[in-house]
Amino acid sequence: MLKIYVKRLGHALAGLALAACGQPGPGAAGGPSAAYARLLQGLYRGTVPTVRPAALAAELRQRPGAVLLLDTRAPNEFNVSHLVGAELVDFSHYQTLDFADVPRNRPVVVYCSVGARSEKVGERLRALGFTNVRNLYGGLFEWINEGHPVTNAQGLTNQVHPYSALWGVWLMRGEKNYGKQ
């Protein structure tokens, strides 16, 4: 188990090092850069299937309201912006939730900044018997980088909480807002 963790950490650090060395961050229409994809490969455990931002955007247009969107970040991140129609599942409390009011066969997409926290929430949902759970590949950062809309209490916005300066290097579009206004 330690060997797997060290390998994932190595992939993640390699991705961060590439960003620090000036390698391009995530791409727009062409999907994530090689460096970002490598970072995600190191972070993701492969326990929850992923859905690409463009595919999710198309699905949301075709079947509005059919997919339950769960934003698994902290409240201050969610308040800056989130996917239209998303519900907050505060990552610091997700293990105490049983989601009793949600049908176990309802399509659910979880997301966070890059997809690591949301994968853990997706694992919890699957353990609770949910049969159609997916993790947004690349998280909110890739969603924004591909030009998809986000909202907040005031309506559509271009602001995004970048989690930290270290992780914010992967956010190529949007206005970075750390929620300390």
Secondary structure, DSSP 4 states (H G I P E B T S, - for coil): -HHHHHHHHHHHHHHHHHHHTT-----STT-S-HHHHHHHHHH--SSS-EE-HHHHHHHHHHSTTTSEEEE-S-HHHHHH-B-TT-EE--GGGGGG---TTS-TTS-EEEE-SSSHHHHHHHHHHHHTT-SSEEEETTHHHHHHHTT--EEETTEEE-EE--SSHHHHTT--SSEE--S--
